């Protein structure tokens, strides 16, 4: 089998609520998830609703640079 370019890439998702809230304060942490996406089907940045243990609720997690 011939191996082509890697279509599925690994992406990191970060809680958007924690980032905005903890700009100048001493943060407890920022929730991050690792997942995969298909570059051809989803060329734009990925946003998923995931559970954030620091906010203690489900929030939007957006894709960040590796």
C-alpha positions as CSV (number, residue, x, y, z in Angstrom):
1,X,0.0,0.0,0.0
2,X,1.2,3.4,-0.9
3,X,1.3,6.0,1.9
4,X,0.1,9.4,1.0
5,X,0.0,12.6,2.9
6,X,-1.4,12.5,6.4
7,X,-4.9,13.7,6.1
8,X,-5.8,13.3,9.7
9,X,-3.9,15.7,12.0
10,X,-3.7,16.0,15.8
11,X,-5.3,19.2,17.2
12,X,-5.4,20.7,20.7
13,X,-8.7,22.2,22.0
14,X,-8.5,24.8,24.8
15,X,-11.3,26.2,26.9
16,X,-12.2,29.7,25.6
17,X,-14.0,30.7,28.9
18,X,-10.9,30.0,31.1
19,X,-8.6,31.9,28.8
20,X,-10.7,35.0,28.8
21,X,-11.4,34.9,32.5
22,X,-7.9,34.2,33.8
23,X,-5.9,36.9,31.8
24,X,-4.3,38.7,34.8
25,X,-5.3,36.5,37.7
26,X,-3.3,33.6,39.0
27,X,-5.1,30.8,37.1
28,X,-5.9,27.4,38.5
29,X,-5.4,26.0,35.0
30,X,-6.7,25.8,31.5
31,X,-8.7,22.8,30.2
32,X,-7.1,21.2,27.1
33,X,-8.2,18.2,25.0
34,X,-6.4,16.4,22.2
35,X,-8.4,15.1,19.2
36,X,-8.0,14.5,15.5
37,X,-9.5,16.1,12.5
38,X,-9.5,15.6,8.7
39,X,-7.7,18.5,7.0
40,X,-9.6,18.1,3.8
41,X,-13.1,18.0,5.3
42,X,-12.6,20.6,8.0
43,X,-10.0,23.2,6.9
44,X,-11.3,25.8,9.3
45,X,-10.6,25.8,13.1
46,X,-12.5,23.3,15.1
47,X,-14.8,24.3,18.0
48,X,-16.5,21.6,20.2
49,X,-18.5,21.8,23.4
50,X,-16.5,19.9,26.1
51,X,-16.5,19.7,29.9
52,X,-14.1,22.0,31.7
53,X,-13.2,20.9,35.2
54,X,-11.9,24.4,36.1
55,X,-15.2,26.1,35.1
56,X,-17.2,23.1,36.3
57,X,-19.5,23.2,33.3
58,X,-19.6,22.5,29.6
59,X,-18.0,25.3,27.5
60,X,-16.8,25.9,24.0
61,X,-13.3,24.6,23.4
62,X,-11.5,26.0,20.4
63,X,-8.6,24.8,18.3
64,X,-5.2,26.3,19.2
65,X,-1.8,26.2,17.4
66,X,0.5,23.3,18.3
